[in-house]
Amino acid sequence: MSDIRSKAVLTTLAPLYSEANYGIDLAATPLREPLGLGDQIGVPSISALTVNASGGTDATPEAVTNAELTLNANLEPWINAKLPQIDSMALGGTWAAQTAQQCVSQLKNSMDEAYLKYLITRNHTTAATPTYHVNAAADSLTASDILEAIATLTSNRGVDVSDLVFMMSPWGRASLSNISGFVPNMTNAGGTVNGLPAVGTLYNIPVYQSSSVANGRTVASTAFADDGTDMVITLGADHGIVVGEKITFSTVTSGNDITSAAAVTACAATTITVASVTTASATEAGTVTLSASENLLIAKGSCYVAQQIFPKTRVVDLSNSTGSALQVSAVWGRVARIGRAIVICSPKSAI
């Protein structure tokens, strides 16, 4: 017989989860539900074809190339919440709804963070002038920065303004106050919103604010080498840092720390370069911190998410106490076409 507590949790959690409007719901095209962990979904990408000038002209049929994107539902964030028996009894069963609400919020936020970070790294470039970043130095946002992002994104065939969504950090949202085209949403949502309500529009594009948007993102470092001219910092793959962004740097020994933000002068797949601090090199742990909010303008029709419609829940009795553990998990995956998200940098703690 099923545990009645598990049924109570699922009854409460399922609609909260399926009706939630978070970044992965608002800024992506939904695909079918994953059938299981590791389920793969193909997204066709047909090559450009030739338009012949006249129907009276002979033309050899050309091959159709399908560079298929593959979405792999290989992610499974989960929560393992311990609830002692006496607390469960004292709450009179209301813990189920309260815990479910917390689980939905935290699961969706963790998925948002992973999705938005994926878009940043997916659109990373090592070029001296980053293609998919605007205002890399994170100066105060201007209308020109926003219009450049919109123009870059809508230059892709099949992308128009109606397909776009802004995802802004709280500080990024504050920076929009400098732009006359921003129209704040002054209406009352009319009750609790499970997710991210629109905070306004900018050039008729909806703007959403989320704490899941990277602000002062940190990246782990494993080594540095300073030759007196440049310092090269070694990072992991998919660091997402581009030329022009400003960073601080801290290490175990502190000898080559960067305390005042320095601009990245070059980058590669696993390294970034900044101006020399002092001649030295070491293989030691360090942390790079970006001095920016990495807001995003997303063409949601070219970014795809597949997720469970209902999360998996179960209540497991603990072997070492009289309590239980509520376990909630969700299988999901994401994939996006390169160039369909623009990173809009803004100050991380100023406007």
N, C-alpha and C positions, 0 to 999 in steps of 0.2 A: 504493500500500500504506500502511495506517495506521502511524503511528509507534508502536512497541511501548511506548515510554515513556508515551505518552498513554493507552494501554490499561491499563498498570499503575497509573497514577494513578487512572483512572476506576474500576477494579475495587476499589481500596482506598477511594476517596472516596465512592462512591455509597452503600454501606450505612451508612457513618458519618453521612452527611448525612441519609438518609431515616429512620434510626432515632434521630436526635437528639431530645432533649427540652429545647428551649429555650422562652423565653417565647412565641414565635409558635406553638409547638406545644401548650404547656400552657394558655395563657390566651386561646385563640381557637377558633372553630369552623372547621375546615378546609373549604375549597371545592375544586372540581376544579382540577387542574393548569392553569396558564396554557398556552394553545396557542402564544402568542408575545408579544413585547413589545407592550404596549398592549391586550392582550386584555381585554375587558370582561365582567363577570359580574353579572347582575341578582339582587338579593336582594329578594323581595316584602315589602311592608309594608302589610297590609290594614287599612283604617280600622275603628274600632269600629262594631258593628252593634247595632240595637235588639232587646232581648229583650221580646217581647210577653207580656202577662200571661195570655192565654188563647187556646187554639186556636180558640175560638168567636168571636173578635173579628176583624173585617176589618182588614187592614193592607195598605197600598200597598207593593209591593216597593221597597226603598230601594237607591240606587246604591251600588255597591262601589267604593271609591277605593283605588287602589294607588299609594302613595307609595314607589316603588321606590328602594332604595339601589343604587348602582352601584360595584362594585369594579373599579378599573382597575389591571391588572398592568403598571404603567409604571415600576417600579423595577428596577434591575439593578446591585446592588453587585458589584464584581469585584476580583480580586487578580491582580497581574502580578508574578510572582516570578522574578528572574534567577538562573540557576544555571550558573556556568562549567563547561565540559566536564571540567576536571581534578577539580573537586569531585565531580561526578556519578560519575566513574570511581572516585575514592577511596572513596566511600561504598558502592560495590558494589551500587548499585541500591536500597539501603534508603531513600534520600532520598524515594522516591515515597510510601511510607506515612507518613513523618514529616511531609512537606510537606502531604499530604492532611489529616492530623489538624489541623495548624495552620490550613489553609484553612477547614475546617469550623467550627472554633471561632471564628475571626475573622469569617467571613461571617455565621454565625448571631448572633453578638453584635452586629454592625452592624445586622442586621435587627431584633433585639430592641430596640435603642436607638431606631431609627426608629419601630417599632410603639408602644412605650410613650410616646414623646414625642408621637406622633399622638393617643393616647388623652388625654393631658393637654390638648393644644390643642383637641381635638374637644369636650371638656367644659368649655371656658373660658366664663366669663360675666363681664359687666361690672357685675353687681349689687353693691350695697353689702354684701350677705351672700351670698357665693358658694354656689350651689346644690349643686355637685358637689365641694366641698372640705370637709374637716373639719380642725380644728386648724391653720388657715392660718398662724398665728403660729409654728408649729413649736415649741411648748412640749413638755415631756415627754409622751409618749403615755399616755393613760389608757384604762381599759375603756370609759368613756363615749364617747370618741372613736371607738373601734372599733365599738361598738354603734350609734352614730349612722350610721356609714358603712353598716353592714349594713342598718339599717332604711331608709335612703334608697334603697339599691339594690333591696331586695326590695319596696319600695312600687310598683315598676313591675310592671304585669301580666305574668305569664308568667315572672317571675324568682323563683327560690327559692334557698335556701341551698345546695342541692346543685350549683347552677350556678356558684358563686362560687370565686374563686381570689385569694389575696393574692400580690402580687409586691413584695418588699421589698428595699431596698438593704442592704448589710452593716450600716450604722448603724441603719437602720430595723428590721432583724431584732434588733439588740442592744436597741433600745428596747422590744421585746416582752417582755423579761425583767421589766419592771415590771408586767406584766399577768398576773394569776393564771390566766386562762383559756387561756394559751399552754402547749401541751404539746410540748416539744422532741422531735425524733426521735432517740432514743438508739441506734438499731439500726445495724449495719454494712450498708452497701449491697451488700456481697458482691462487690466488684470495681469496675472503672472504670465510671463513669456518664458517658455522652456527653451532657452537658447539665446540667440543674439538678435535683438530687435534692431532694425535699421536706425542709425542715429542721424541720418540725413541723406542728401544727394549732392553730388558734385558733377556739374555738367550733365545732369540727368542720369548719372550712374549711381546706383545705391551704395551707401557707405555703411559698413558694419564695423563695430569696435569689439575687439577681443583681446583678453590678456594672453591668449595663446600666440599672438603675433610676436615674433622675436623682438625683444628690446634689451640691448646690452647682451646679446648672445655670447656665450663662452664656448671656446673650442680647445680641447686638450692638445698639448704639445709634448713631444718626446725628446727634442734636442734643439740646439741652436749653434750657429757658427758665425762669429763676427770677425771679419778680416781687417777692420779699421776703416772700411769704406761702406760696406753693407753688412747687415745682419740677416742671415737666412734662418727662418724658424721652421722646423719640421712639424707638420700636422698630419692627421689622418686623412684618408680619402674622403671626398664629399664635404670638405670644410666650407665651401660656398663663399669664401672671402675673395673679393676682386680688387683690382688695382684702383687706388683712390680712396678706398675705405680707410678709416682711422681706427687704430687699435691701441690698447695698453697690453702689457705683458708682465707676468710675474712668474718667477721660478723658485725652486727650493732654496738655492744659495743667494738669490737676490742680486747677484753681481751684474746681470744684464737686464734688470727690470726696466720696463718703460712705464713711467708713471704719468707722463703727459702724453696724450694721444698723438701717435705718429701715423703718417700716411703710408699705406702699402704702395711700394714702387714697382713691384713685379710679383707675379704669382705663378705657380705651377700646380699640378694635380695634388701634390702633398707638401708644398712649401709656400711660404710667403716671404717677401723681402722688404725690409725697412732700412732706414738710415742707421749707420753704425752707432752703437752705444759705447762700447769699449771692447778692445780686442780680446777675445776669449772664445772658447767653445766648450760645450758640455753636452753629455747625454743624460738628461735629467728631466723630471716631470715639470711641466709648466702650464700656464693657462693664458690663452689669448682672449681678450674681451673686446668686442666691437663697441665703438662709441656711437651707436646708432640704433634707431628703430628700423627694422627691415619690413616695412609695410609692403603690401602686394596689391597690384592690379591684375586681376585674373580673368582670362577668357574661359568661362566655365564650360563652354561647349567643347573645349579641347582638353579638358582635364577630367579624369574619370575616377570614380570611387565605387567600390562594391563593398557592402557591409551587411551583416546579419540584420534582418528586419526585427527579430526579437533576440535579445541576448540570452546566453545560456546561464541558468541559475541553478544552484543546488545548496542545500543545507547539510553540512557534514558534522556529525557528532565528534567532539574532540576526545582523544584517547587518554589524555592526561588531566582532564577536568570534566566537570558536569556541563560545561557550556557547549556551544556549537560554533561553527564557522560558516558564514554566508559567503559563497563564492559566486562572483558574477564575471562573465567574460564575453568578448565579442570578437569574432573573426572578421577581418576586413583587409582590403588592399587598395592601392592607388597607382595610377600611371598618368602621365601627361605628355603632350607634345612639346618639344623644345621650342622656346620662343613664345609660348602662350601665357606666360606670367612675367610681369615686370616688377622688379624690386624697387620700391620707392623709399630711399633712405631719408630719415629725418632725425633731428636731435633726440637723444634717448631720455633726456631729463630737462628739456627746455623747448620753447616753441619759437 
